[in-house]
């Protein structure tokens, strides 16, 4: 999964909006010189991009922009939220002053996505998201620890790098204090997390509490200090980190841990969905609009789409069961896949080796289906031990646009029963190539586009594309093994069930247990995975809808274009159109594909 991510969170799963500065503003294209409307629009987008970066520079480091490495912005203060409101209001007004009819088709895409973003950001102010500053899935305390481990995006190569992170600690401690204040306000207004989620946060925070400074995750950069840092400089940095960890970070984590355990947990709610919160139905509709990038799709409509998709996928699974010669029922087939050891890896090393093999298989066939391909490389790594227990089964963290830091495809080997052999092909296609790494890297490399557009993230597009990437594995010749194709169907089934369960929890007042029962009954998923999935939907409403809604839209546009163009249709060209403008809201992508088809007339 790509978090992600349009969830703009700071952390390992952040895609954000920022990157190193492109040369567009200094070297405008010939089109912009001939089209003042485009030039004005691009300037607004560039100015907004830089202004938003100055307001909140936290995501910058993930895109290779290291100007703000010593800052951590506290985005929970009233001052920050007022400035964000003013920023969105000002630039939305400027953009709407442009006569949209003067823009070319490609520039219409840029205009529409920018307006879409500003309007949704302003609509979000009706709700109280700041009162829920963390959960077990998106956790800034965890994300900051990953940065401080030296294994993430934060560089630790020079004395200045080390000094930068020392200063960044101060901003993070401020954020931790604000988080407690906001959660206290949430208690008073009865806008709190479900108790089941709070119970998962507590061990995450406790894991940061150590008896010896050398056992802290934040001490790892000291252990791994480059040999180029020696003598008095090394002693100074070591002593400064010892003091900062003992006097700043550990007290901050201890304070939040004690607050969550002793104050927040007793006040947490026993309900599972947002419908139980004040203005919860409208809030959930905002999540639907935000995550699907559609307007007008209701929870009931999405719920029914999910039920229909689950039924269709079950029919395909029955066909696979027959091909594999399994004689029992579909549910018995599920149970067999859950329990038989032959379907699972024996060691974490075996998991990692299998994914490296898959990398070679996919690379060999990619040129047959894609013209556009990224220049950036990526690595395959296991999830770090300190976050493995609560992390997703896999995720992708993008690299820098210039390729100096590669992307990372993370595999969680904490629970080998969550990494079945039959899931390898599908998971690789989704997270790596031609999924997240492929699409995100291409978008970052579209230097003719405004930076804002290159680095915007729409879950329906990003996750929809990744799920579409799974779906074309069969025509790429990667699912000749029926068991691997079952893995593909199994993952698609999960995305279909998400439509049912997410809407069930947040719009139909399903309990956590009811949601878990539905998933267990309709899939081969292990109970531990089901619990993790349901708790994820409880924590981040609507995000799980983006996968299937996005994939259905992309697939639907492909079928429509094939029907309209007939022999003129070429799959590589269609992929160029989908990938060639960066991530887009689904409504904007639909307009783009329709315009492309009309260009053949």
Phi, psi and omega per residue, in radians:
X1 nan 2.690 3.052
X2 -2.099 1.982 -2.968
X3 -1.343 0.057 2.500
X4 2.131 -2.294 2.040
X5 1.740 nan nan
X6 nan 1.329 3.102
X7 -1.577 1.811 -3.062
X8 -1.641 1.429 -3.132
X9 -1.789 2.679 3.092
X10 -1.557 2.145 3.104
X11 2.677 -2.933 -3.082
X12 -1.045 -0.445 -3.048
X13 -1.785 0.193 -3.064
X14 -1.387 2.373 2.889
X15 -1.820 -0.706 3.032
X16 1.134 -2.900 -3.062
X17 -2.139 0.102 -2.937
X18 -2.114 2.796 -3.133
X19 -2.861 -3.123 3.021
X20 -1.168 2.651 -2.993
X21 -1.175 2.315 3.063
X22 -1.493 3.077 -3.125
X23 -1.772 0.232 -3.038
X24 -1.050 -0.841 -3.045
X25 -1.075 -0.596 -3.131
X26 -1.415 -0.399 -3.079
X27 -2.289 1.243 -3.112
X28 -1.090 2.585 -3.133
X29 -1.267 2.877 3.098
X30 -1.078 -0.634 3.117
X31 -1.039 -0.713 -3.095
X32 -1.185 -0.566 3.118
X33 -1.193 -0.508 -3.134
X34 -1.583 -0.155 -3.048
X35 -2.327 1.554 -3.108
X36 -1.021 -0.529 3.117
X37 -1.075 -0.761 3.102
X38 -1.111 -0.751 -3.105
X39 -1.061 -0.760 3.123
X40 -1.124 -0.751 -3.118
X41 -1.123 -0.793 3.134
X42 -1.093 -0.651 3.117
X43 -1.122 -0.717 3.098
X44 -1.064 -0.768 -3.126
X45 -1.158 -0.710 3.110
X46 -1.150 -0.745 -3.133
X47 -1.137 -0.718 3.102
X48 -1.098 -0.752 -3.118
X49 -0.988 -0.843 -3.114
X50 -1.208 -0.689 3.132
X51 -1.139 -0.713 3.130
X52 -1.188 -0.557 3.107
X53 -1.171 -0.691 3.123
X54 -1.227 -0.558 3.114
X55 -1.240 -0.791 3.139
X56 -2.432 1.706 -3.077
X57 -1.577 0.066 -3.064
X58 -0.957 -0.755 -3.096
X59 -1.332 -0.185 -2.978
X60 -0.979 -0.712 -3.026
X61 -1.090 -0.464 -3.116
X62 -1.295 -0.277 3.111
X63 -1.858 0.179 3.089
X64 1.475 0.228 3.062
X65 -1.676 1.870 -2.983
X66 -1.798 0.315 -3.134
X67 -1.170 -0.425 -2.997
X68 -2.046 0.504 -3.020
X69 -1.101 -0.321 -3.108
X70 -1.671 0.124 -3.068
X71 -1.982 2.508 2.849
X72 -2.309 2.010 -3.032
X73 -1.498 2.264 3.074
X74 -1.469 1.770 -3.063
X75 -1.561 0.266 -3.141
X76 -1.826 -0.039 -3.112
X77 -1.390 2.694 3.093
X78 -1.111 -0.632 3.131
X79 -1.089 -0.786 3.121
X80 -1.058 -0.821 -3.077
X81 -1.141 -0.597 3.071
X82 -1.174 -0.739 3.115
X83 -1.124 -0.649 3.100
X84 -1.123 -0.729 3.090
X85 -1.045 -0.828 -3.123
X86 -1.107 -0.673 3.131
X87 -1.108 -0.840 -3.125
X88 -1.131 -0.741 -3.129
X89 -1.111 -0.793 -3.091
X90 -1.097 -0.841 -3.050
X91 -1.355 -0.459 3.013
X92 -1.142 -0.729 3.110
X93 -1.085 -0.787 3.132
X94 -1.067 -0.752 -3.105
X95 -1.151 -0.702 -3.100
X96 -1.236 -0.253 3.071
X97 -1.326 -0.258 3.082
X98 -1.350 2.376 3.068
X99 -1.317 1.839 -3.048
X100 -1.078 -0.456 -3.110
X101 -1.203 -0.252 3.133
X102 -1.508 -0.075 -3.039
X103 -1.618 2.548 3.044
X104 -1.262 2.944 -3.029
X105 -1.025 -0.809 -3.130
X106 -1.086 -0.642 -3.139
X107 -1.287 -0.445 3.027
X108 -1.066 -0.678 3.095
X109 -1.031 -0.802 -3.127
X110 -1.113 -0.768 3.136
X111 -1.056 -0.860 -3.049
X112 -1.142 -0.709 -3.127
X113 -1.185 -0.629 3.139
X114 -1.173 -0.793 3.118
X115 -1.110 -0.726 3.108
X116 -0.962 -0.835 -3.109
X117 -1.074 -0.847 -3.059
X118 -1.124 -0.700 -3.122
X119 -1.163 -0.742 3.123
X120 -1.173 -0.668 3.109
X121 -1.083 -0.694 3.130
X122 -1.246 -0.639 3.101
X123 -1.118 -0.563 -3.119
X124 -1.099 -0.413 -3.114
X125 -1.138 -0.240 3.086
X126 -1.215 -0.299 -3.013
X127 -1.963 3.123 -2.972
X128 -2.053 0.909 -3.099
X129 -1.082 -0.513 -3.119
X130 -1.154 -0.320 3.120
X131 -1.408 -0.120 3.085
X132 -2.159 1.209 -2.956
X133 -1.335 -0.224 3.119
X134 -2.690 2.794 3.015
X135 -2.595 -3.065 -3.070
X136 -1.302 -0.253 -3.056
X137 -1.721 -0.914 3.029
X138 -1.830 1.805 -3.019
X139 -2.213 1.919 3.097
X140 -1.078 -0.681 3.039
X141 -0.969 -0.664 3.075
X142 -1.248 -0.738 -3.110
X143 -1.109 -0.711 3.140
X144 -1.152 -0.659 3.094
X145 -1.112 -0.638 3.104
X146 -1.143 -0.700 3.056
X147 -1.057 -0.815 -3.067
X148 -1.275 -0.173 -3.136
X149 -1.310 -0.266 -3.052
X150 1.433 -0.006 -3.139
X151 -1.783 -0.038 -3.100
X152 -1.854 -2.614 -3.035
X153 -1.342 -0.440 -3.105
X154 -1.187 2.149 -3.127
X155 -1.383 2.522 3.044
X156 -2.357 1.263 -3.092
X157 -2.062 -0.527 -3.064
X158 -2.206 2.857 3.041
X159 -0.964 -0.639 3.125
X160 -1.111 -0.672 3.082
X161 -1.025 -0.788 -3.141
X162 -1.137 -0.714 3.115
X163 -1.155 -0.637 3.115
X164 -1.037 -0.792 -3.100
X165 -1.227 -0.537 3.044
X166 -1.025 -0.746 3.114
X167 -1.217 -0.642 3.141
X168 -1.095 -0.551 3.108
X169 -0.984 -0.649 -3.104
X170 -1.090 -0.771 3.112
X171 -1.127 -0.653 3.125
X172 -1.154 -0.724 3.103
X173 -1.076 -0.685 3.067
X174 -1.060 -0.735 3.127
X175 -1.080 -0.742 -3.138
X176 -1.059 -0.724 3.107
X177 -1.121 -0.746 3.125
X178 -1.137 -0.618 3.133
X179 -1.061 -0.726 3.103
X180 -1.122 -0.723 3.118
X181 -1.092 -0.774 -3.127
X182 -1.154 -0.710 3.138
X183 -1.184 -0.572 3.036
X184 -1.124 -0.729 3.068
X185 -1.090 -0.675 3.100
X186 -1.075 -0.670 3.089
X187 -1.060 -0.787 -3.111
X188 -1.136 -0.605 -3.113
X189 -1.658 0.056 -3.130
X190 1.041 0.656 3.007
X191 -2.004 1.550 -3.038
X192 -2.342 2.893 3.110
X193 -1.315 2.739 2.962
X194 -1.093 2.526 -3.118
X195 -1.017 -0.614 -3.127
X196 -1.046 -0.600 3.133
X197 -1.358 -0.672 3.132
X198 -1.064 -0.658 3.140
X199 -1.117 -0.432 3.095
X200 -1.453 -0.450 3.118
X201 -1.249 -0.641 -3.040
X202 -0.996 -0.875 3.119
X203 -1.166 -0.485 3.076
X204 -1.096 -0.781 3.124
X205 -1.220 -0.682 -3.139
X206 -1.080 -0.573 -3.122
X207 -1.103 -0.374 3.134
X208 -1.444 -0.209 -3.070
X209 -1.584 2.002 -3.069
X210 -2.172 2.741 -3.137
X211 -1.469 -0.474 -3.112
X212 -2.177 2.392 -3.079
X213 -1.024 -0.567 -3.119
X214 -1.230 -0.206 3.085
X215 -1.584 -0.096 -3.107
X216 -1.298 2.513 3.058
X217 -1.056 -0.470 -3.122
X218 -1.363 -0.144 3.084
X219 -1.519 -0.234 -3.081
X220 -1.005 -0.746 3.096
X221 -1.073 -0.461 3.066
X222 -1.261 -0.738 3.088
X223 -1.064 -0.616 -3.049
X224 -1.815 0.446 -3.096
X225 -1.047 2.342 -3.130
X226 -1.010 2.572 -3.127
X227 -1.159 -0.287 3.126
X228 -1.231 -0.288 3.108
X229 -1.739 1.976 -3.022
X230 -2.366 3.040 2.969
X231 1.066 -2.408 -3.076
X232 -1.077 -0.631 3.132
X233 -1.086 -0.765 3.122
X234 -1.111 -0.752 3.135
X235 -1.124 -0.719 3.136
X236 -1.077 -0.832 -3.122
X237 -1.121 -0.763 -3.128
X238 -1.047 -0.793 3.138
X239 -1.156 -0.691 3.141
X240 -1.113 -0.685 3.120
X241 -1.221 -0.656 3.105
X242 -1.054 -0.790 3.140
X243 -1.164 -0.782 -3.091
X244 -1.120 -0.721 3.140
X245 -1.172 -0.789 -3.077
X246 -1.270 -0.636 -3.000
X247 -1.781 -0.275 -3.124
X248 -2.059 -1.090 -2.982
X249 -1.224 -0.869 -3.116
X250 -1.087 -0.748 3.050
X251 -1.079 -0.623 3.128
X252 -1.147 -0.809 3.110
X253 -1.148 -0.702 3.122
X254 -1.091 -0.731 -3.135
X255 -1.133 -0.747 3.138
X256 -1.228 -0.671 3.097
X257 -1.031 -0.851 -3.124
X258 -1.118 -0.693 3.135
X259 -1.123 -0.843 -3.101
X260 -1.112 -0.734 -3.089
X261 -1.266 -0.773 -2.964
X262 -1.703 -0.463 -3.088
X263 -1.909 -0.847 -2.997
X264 -1.354 -0.795 -3.087
X265 -0.979 -0.782 3.134
X266 -1.091 -0.356 -3.130
X267 -1.772 -0.023 -3.130
X268 -1.153 2.731 -3.048
X269 -1.568 2.756 3.125
X270 -1.725 0.060 3.063
X271 -1.599 2.905 -3.014
X272 -1.912 -0.508 -2.994
X273 -1.954 2.942 -3.126
X274 -1.252 -0.311 -3.129
X275 -1.092 -0.316 3.136
X276 -1.518 -0.109 3.137
X277 -1.604 2.808 3.060
X278 -1.020 2.244 -3.126
X279 1.047 0.444 -3.009
X280 -1.127 -0.643 -3.129
X281 -1.138 -0.765 3.113
X282 -1.172 -0.653 3.119
X283 -1.094 -0.775 3.136
X284 -1.153 -0.640 3.081
X285 -1.084 -0.644 3.069
X286 -1.068 -0.759 3.101
X287 -1.050 -0.713 3.115
X288 -1.056 -0.871 3.133
X289 -1.040 -0.765 -3.079
X290 -1.159 -0.766 -3.017
X291 -1.480 -0.547 3.122
X292 -1.592 -0.207 -3.034
X293 0.866 0.716 3.022
X294 -2.183 2.811 3.014
X295 -2.069 2.252 3.033
X296 1.784 -0.169 3.068
X297 -1.292 2.196 -3.120
X298 -1.666 2.850 3.085
X299 -1.076 -0.693 3.128
X300 -1.096 -0.749 3.137
X301 -1.089 -0.797 -3.140
X302 -1.150 -0.686 3.119
X303 -1.018 -0.763 -3.124
X304 -1.211 -0.685 3.066
X305 -0.999 -0.730 3.123
X306 -1.097 -0.789 3.114
X307 -1.046 -0.741 -3.140
X308 -1.141 -0.721 -3.137
X309 -1.185 -0.692 3.097
X310 -1.038 -0.767 3.137
X311 -1.113 -0.745 3.125
X312 -1.092 -0.796 -3.097
X313 -1.165 -0.635 3.068
X314 -1.027 -0.692 3.132
X315 -1.107 -0.706 3.104
X316 -1.169 -0.638 3.116
X317 -1.123 -0.620 3.083
X318 -1.077 -0.669 3.097
X319 -1.113 -0.744 3.123
X320 -1.116 -0.738 3.117
X321 -0.991 -0.734 3.126
X322 -1.147 -0.717 3.139
X323 -1.116 -0.565 3.135
X324 -1.463 -0.058 3.084
X325 1.309 0.367 3.122
X326 -1.419 2.251 -2.983
X327 -1.623 -0.284 -3.062
X328 -1.444 -2.964 3.135
X329 -1.323 2.982 3.112
X330 -1.089 -0.697 3.119
X331 -1.136 -0.655 3.078
X332 -1.176 -0.603 3.052
X333 -1.088 -0.798 3.079
X334 -0.971 -0.830 -3.086
X335 -1.119 -0.640 3.101
X336 -1.105 -0.747 -3.137
X337 -1.193 -0.469 3.113
X338 -1.331 -0.549 -2.904
X339 -1.922 -0.428 -3.062
X340 -1.377 2.213 -3.029
X341 -1.099 -0.484 -3.064
X342 -1.099 -0.301 -3.115
X343 -1.555 0.028 -3.027
X344 -2.268 2.647 3.116
X345 -1.317 2.620 -3.136
X346 -1.575 -0.443 -3.104
X347 -2.411 2.771 3.067
X348 -1.129 -0.633 3.121
X349 -1.082 -0.664 3.132
X350 -1.130 -0.637 3.087
X351 -1.058 -0.892 -3.067
X352 -1.123 -0.671 3.141
X353 -1.129 -0.683 -3.131
X354 -1.136 -0.662 3.128
X355 -1.226 -0.564 3.067
X356 -1.147 -0.640 3.070
X357 -1.111 -0.758 -3.118
X358 -1.082 -0.575 3.108
X359 -0.980 -0.757 -3.125
X360 -1.177 -0.718 -3.118
X361 -1.074 -0.773 -3.092
X362 -1.224 -0.726 -3.116
X363 -0.996 -0.554 -3.077
X364 -1.216 -0.467 -3.041
X365 -1.882 -0.196 -3.081
X366 -0.977 -0.754 -3.111
X367 -1.050 -0.335 3.138
X368 -1.334 -0.212 -3.022
X369 -2.193 -0.191 -3.052
X370 -2.415 2.320 2.920
X371 -1.442 -0.972 3.115
X372 -1.221 2.207 3.058
X373 -2.442 2.536 -3.091
X374 -1.310 2.664 3.026
X375 -1.503 -0.501 -3.042
X376 -1.226 2.588 3.127
X377 -1.739 3.047 3.072
X378 -2.578 2.791 3.102
X379 -1.998 2.732 3.043
X380 -1.955 2.079 -3.075
X381 -2.310 2.676 2.978
X382 -1.322 2.606 3.055
X383 -1.090 2.423 -3.138
X384 -1.056 2.576 -3.036
X385 -1.059 -0.610 -3.018
X386 -1.201 -0.330 -3.138
X387 -2.127 0.069 -3.006
X388 -1.117 -0.647 -3.022
X389 -1.104 -0.587 -3.086
X390 -1.906 -0.011 -3.105
X391 -1.396 2.820 3.081
X392 -1.145 2.885 -3.138
X393 -1.108 -0.493 3.093
X394 -2.817 2.742 3.087
X395 -2.804 2.923 3.119
X396 -2.216 2.348 3.013
X397 -2.057 2.125 -3.045
X398 -1.274 2.678 3.084
X399 -1.563 -2.998 3.130
X400 -1.417 2.685 -3.116
X401 -1.052 -0.542 -3.113
X402 -1.495 0.002 3.093
X403 1.413 0.032 -3.109
X404 -1.162 -0.525 2.981
X405 -2.102 2.024 -3.073
X406 -1.213 2.824 2.977
X407 -1.197 2.858 -3.139
X408 -2.293 2.172 2.994
X409 -1.700 1.872 -3.101
X410 -1.581 2.306 3.039
X411 -1.982 2.219 3.135
X412 -1.572 1.912 -3.118
X413 -1.787 0.258 3.141
X414 -1.051 -0.780 -3.137
X415 -2.112 1.844 -3.073
X416 -1.164 -0.370 3.089
X417 -1.258 -0.218 3.080
X418 -1.630 0.034 3.125
X419 -2.204 1.196 -3.122
X420 -1.170 2.641 3.118
X421 -1.035 -0.617 -3.069
X422 -1.309 -0.013 3.127
X423 -1.756 -0.036 -2.981
X424 -1.114 -0.896 -3.057
X425 -1.063 -0.830 -3.091
X426 -1.111 -0.785 -3.105
X427 -1.150 -0.667 3.104
X428 -1.123 -0.805 3.131
X429 -1.038 -0.642 -3.084
X430 -1.285 -0.916 -2.998
X431 -1.460 -0.521 -2.993
X432 -1.938 -1.553 -3.037
X433 -2.281 2.217 0.073
X434 -1.646 0.511 -3.090
X435 -1.466 -2.160 -2.949
X436 -1.028 -0.886 -3.110
X437 -1.045 -0.800 -3.096
X438 -1.044 -0.964 -3.056
X439 -1.183 -0.807 -3.081
X440 -1.178 -0.688 3.130
X441 -1.165 -0.723 3.077
X442 -1.032 -0.801 -3.124
X443 -1.036 -0.757 -3.131
X444 -1.110 -0.466 -3.060
X445 -1.603 0.060 3.116
X446 -1.475 1.278 -2.958
X447 -1.242 -0.156 3.078
X448 -1.379 -0.220 -3.140
X449 -1.641 2.745 3.045
X450 -1.038 2.581 3.136
X451 -0.988 -0.678 -3.139
X452 -0.946 -0.783 -3.096
X453 -1.275 -0.635 -3.115
X454 -1.139 -0.487 -3.007
X455 -2.080 0.210 3.009
X456 -1.318 2.643 -3.114
X457 -2.244 2.222 3.025
X458 -2.136 2.054 -3.045
X459 -1.008 -0.693 -3.121
X460 -1.079 -0.617 3.105
X461 -1.343 -0.927 -3.034
X462 -1.129 -0.847 3.134
X463 -1.336 -0.575 3.063
X464 -1.095 -0.727 3.090
X465 -1.113 -0.732 -3.129
X466 -1.096 -0.691 3.105
X467 -1.249 -0.644 3.023
X468 -1.054 -0.680 3.121
X469 -1.058 -0.655 3.037
X470 -1.083 -0.749 -3.006
X471 -1.157 -0.465 -3.125
X472 -1.575 0.032 3.121
X473 -1.030 -0.571 -3.118
X474 -1.167 -0.804 3.134
X475 -1.264 -0.269 3.046
X476 -1.458 -0.066 3.094
X477 1.419 0.395 -3.048
X478 -1.759 -0.037 -3.096
X479 -2.123 0.669 3.096
X480 -1.144 -0.537 3.094
X481 -1.362 2.046 -3.129
X482 -0.983 -0.572 -3.140
X483 -1.174 -0.692 3.073
X484 -1.161 -0.615 3.095
X485 -1.195 -0.578 3.007
X486 -1.036 -0.710 3.090
X487 -1.021 -0.686 3.070
X488 -1.082 -0.827 3.131
X489 -1.133 -0.639 3.139
X490 -1.091 -0.751 3.121
X491 -1.222 -0.650 3.084
X492 -1.163 -0.635 3.101
X493 -1.070 -0.704 3.099
X494 -1.014 -0.789 -3.114
X495 -1.160 -0.586 3.084
X496 -1.226 -0.750 3.103
X497 -1.082 -0.544 3.121
X498 -1.043 -0.635 3.100
X499 -1.080 -0.680 -3.124
X500 -1.262 -0.835 -2.982
X501 -1.335 -0.738 -3.141
X502 -1.047 -0.824 3.108
X503 -1.218 -0.577 3.086
X504 -1.070 -0.795 -3.125
X505 -1.151 -0.808 -2.927
X506 -1.699 -0.286 -3.141
X507 -2.090 -0.424 -3.058
X508 -1.988 0.191 3.028
X509 1.074 0.540 3.045
X510 -1.133 2.552 2.995
X511 -1.430 2.883 3.057
X512 -1.011 -0.742 -3.119
X513 -1.138 -0.672 3.115
X514 -1.127 -0.717 3.122
X515 -1.144 -0.748 3.132
X516 -1.110 -0.722 -3.135
X517 -1.078 -0.718 3.128
X518 -1.068 -0.784 -3.087
X519 -1.207 -0.683 3.118
X520 -1.141 -0.673 -3.109
X521 -1.201 -0.533 -2.988
X522 -1.867 0.142 -3.093
X523 -2.618 3.095 3.077
X524 -1.741 0.270 -3.090
X525 -1.188 2.509 3.056
X526 -1.254 2.684 -3.120
X527 -1.007 -0.714 -3.124
X528 -1.061 -0.674 3.116
X529 -1.212 -0.699 -3.141
X530 -1.101 -0.787 3.125
X531 -1.034 -0.799 3.137
X532 -1.068 -0.760 -3.140
X533 -1.099 -0.857 -3.097
X534 -1.088 -0.713 3.114
X535 -1.157 -0.553 3.055
X536 -1.108 -0.796 -3.131
X537 -1.130 -0.620 3.100
X538 -1.114 -0.618 -3.056
X539 -1.414 -0.675 -3.058
X540 -2.247 1.384 -3.061
X541 -0.981 2.455 3.011
X542 1.471 -0.482 -3.083
X543 -1.034 -0.644 -3.118
X544 -1.219 -0.273 3.112
X545 -1.309 -0.421 -2.961
X546 -1.136 -0.604 -3.059
X547 -1.026 -1.048 -3.009
X548 -1.280 -0.680 3.120
X549 -1.109 -0.747 3.109
X550 -1.133 -0.776 -3.136
X551 -1.123 -0.717 3.116
X552 -1.089 -0.656 3.126
X553 -1.196 -0.801 -3.130
X554 -1.124 -0.781 3.108
X555 -1.099 -0.724 3.115
X556 -1.103 -0.698 3.103
X557 -1.153 -0.647 3.100
X558 -1.113 -0.829 -3.135
X559 -1.101 -0.691 3.125
X560 -1.128 -0.776 -3.133
X561 -1.120 -0.695 3.096
X562 -1.069 -0.730 -3.130
X563 -1.169 -0.731 -3.105
X564 -1.238 -0.681 -3.022
X565 -1.623 -0.383 3.132
X566 1.032 -2.199 -3.102
X567 -1.162 -0.314 3.134
X568 -1.342 -0.240 -3.090
X569 -1.295 2.285 3.034
X570 -2.230 2.233 -3.044
X571 -1.084 -0.704 3.131
X572 -1.036 -0.694 -3.137
X573 -1.198 -0.675 3.085
X574 -1.066 -0.769 3.107
X575 -1.100 -0.639 3.055
X576 -1.012 -0.745 -3.114
X577 -1.165 -0.728 -3.110
X578 -1.215 -0.669 -3.051
X579 -1.590 -0.273 -2.890
X580 -1.431 0.001 3.118
X581 -2.157 0.215 -3.023
X582 1.332 -3.009 3.132
X583 -1.223 2.417 -3.126
X584 -2.317 2.616 2.918
X585 -1.004 2.608 -3.074
X586 -1.027 -0.673 3.130
X587 -1.115 -0.645 3.134
X588 -1.259 -0.712 3.091
X589 -1.076 -0.713 3.126
X590 -1.049 -0.780 3.104
X591 -1.070 -0.697 -3.129
X592 -1.111 -0.809 -3.124
X593 -1.144 -0.663 3.103
X594 -1.102 -0.726 3.120
X595 -1.137 -0.687 3.115
X596 -1.083 -0.781 3.135
X597 -1.092 -0.729 3.141
X598 -1.132 -0.454 -3.121
X599 -1.150 -0.254 3.123
X600 -1.442 -0.195 -3.072
X601 -1.272 nan nan
